Amino acid sequence: MPHTDTGLFTVGVFKDIEWAERGLDALKAKGFTPSIVTILAKRTPETVDLVRRETGADGAEIEVKTLGPVVAAGSLVAALQGDAAELTKRGIAGSMRRVGFQPHDGLIYERLTDRGGVLVAIDSESRAADALAVLHAFGGGNAAIGAWAGRL
């Protein structure tokens, strides 16, 4: 697959909404703005409210292969969808390669999200290590930074 400029994302999955709120509060305290944060979770009234509260947007409702209906907002969603709606057709596991993650990473993120986890991603190459530290410190499971351009 040829490289497409999709940004550099730091991704982790919090076990539930409560943990996600703690992590998102910590990211804000460290200066990460809602404009560079993506949230993706299985659609429930609580996750719809979380996305709205944390991003200031209603979030898109997307039918994702293997997960069913999700609510999501942020630039990671557009990067995973691409022009061919890959997130919808291939799920998280099949589309994370678009942003530099290996298929097994995508499978882990997909399974954690399917179990009620809240996927949070930060689109910031210059502060990727800072974002990773916050995700790890506040329970962002399997937090990792996607590959930089040319590493795939």
C-alpha positions in Angstrom: 0.0 0.0 0.0 1.5 3.4 -0.9 2.0 5.9 1.8 -0.7 8.5 2.2 -0.3 11.5 4.5 -2.7 10.7 7.3 -0.9 12.2 10.3 0.8 10.7 13.2 -1.5 9.3 15.8 -0.9 8.2 19.4 -3.7 5.7 20.3 -4.9 3.9 23.4 -8.1 2.4 24.7 -9.5 3.1 28.1 -11.5 0.3 29.7 -14.6 2.4 30.2 -16.1 5.9 30.2 -14.9 6.8 33.7 -11.2 6.0 32.8 -11.6 7.7 29.5 -12.8 10.9 31.2 -9.7 10.8 33.5 -7.4 10.4 30.6 -9.1 13.1 28.6 -8.9 15.5 31.5 -5.2 14.7 31.9 -4.6 15.4 28.2 -6.4 18.7 28.5 -4.3 19.6 31.5 -1.2 18.9 29.5 -2.4 21.3 26.7 -3.9 18.8 24.2 -6.9 20.6 22.6 -10.1 18.8 21.6 -9.3 19.7 18.0 -6.5 17.0 17.9 -8.3 14.4 19.9 -10.3 11.5 18.5 -12.8 9.5 20.5 -14.4 6.3 19.1 -16.6 3.9 21.2 -19.6 1.6 20.7 -22.7 3.7 20.5 -24.6 4.1 23.8 -26.3 7.2 25.2 -23.3 7.6 27.6 -20.7 7.4 24.8 -22.7 9.9 22.6 -22.7 12.3 25.6 -18.9 11.7 26.2 -18.1 12.5 22.6 -20.3 15.6 22.6 -18.8 16.8 25.9 -15.2 16.2 25.1 -15.0 17.2 21.5 -17.8 19.8 21.2 -19.2 17.9 18.3 -22.1 15.4 18.1 -19.9 12.8 16.5 -20.6 10.6 13.6 -22.6 7.5 13.9 -20.8 4.8 11.9 -21.6 1.1 11.4 -18.2 -0.5 11.8 -17.5 -4.1 10.8 -17.2 -6.3 13.8 -18.3 -3.6 16.3 -21.7 -2.5 15.0 -22.8 1.1 15.6 -20.1 3.4 17.0 -20.0 7.1 17.8 -16.8 8.9 16.8 -15.3 12.3 16.3 -11.9 13.4 15.3 -9.3 13.2 12.6 -8.4 9.5 13.1 -11.9 8.6 11.8 -11.3 10.3 8.5 -7.9 8.8 8.2 -9.2 5.3 8.9 -12.2 5.7 6.5 -10.1 7.0 3.6 -11.9 7.3 0.2 -13.1 3.7 0.4 -14.8 3.7 3.8 -12.3 1.2 5.1 -13.3 1.6 8.7 -16.9 0.7 7.8 -15.9 -2.3 5.7 -12.8 -3.6 7.4 -13.2 -2.5 11.0 -10.5 -1.1 13.2 -8.2 -4.1 12.8 -8.3 -3.9 9.0 -7.9 -0.1 8.7 -5.3 0.8 11.4 -2.5 0.1 8.8 -3.6 3.4 7.2 -2.1 5.3 10.1 1.1 3.2 10.6 -0.1 0.4 13.0 0.5 -3.3 12.5 -2.6 -5.5 12.0 -2.2 -7.1 15.4 -2.3 -3.6 17.0 -5.6 -2.9 15.2 -7.0 -6.2 16.4 -6.1 -5.4 20.0 -7.8 -1.9 19.7 -10.8 -3.5 18.1 -11.2 -6.1 20.8 -10.8 -3.7 23.6 -13.3 -1.3 22.0 -15.7 -4.2 21.4 -15.6 -5.0 25.2 -16.8 -1.5 26.0 -13.5 0.4 25.9 -13.1 3.9 24.6 -10.5 4.5 21.9 -8.7 7.8 22.2 -6.2 9.1 19.7 -4.1 12.2 19.6 -3.0 13.7 16.2 0.2 15.4 17.1 3.6 14.4 15.7 5.5 17.0 17.8 4.0 15.9 21.1 3.5 12.2 20.4 5.7 11.1 23.2 3.9 13.4 25.7 0.6 12.0 24.6 1.9 8.4 25.0 3.0 9.2 28.5 -0.4 10.6 29.5 -2.2 7.6 28.0 0.0 5.1 29.8 -0.2 7.0 33.1 -4.0 7.2 33.0 -4.9 3.7 31.9 -4.9 3.9 28.1 -4.5 0.2 27.3 -2.0 -0.8 24.6 -1.1 2.9 24.0 1.3 3.3 21.1 2.5 5.7 18.5 1.8 4.9 14.8 4.7 4.6 12.4 6.2 7.8 11.0 6.2 8.3 7.2 8.6 5.9 5.4 8.7 3.3 8.3 6.1 1.0 6.7 
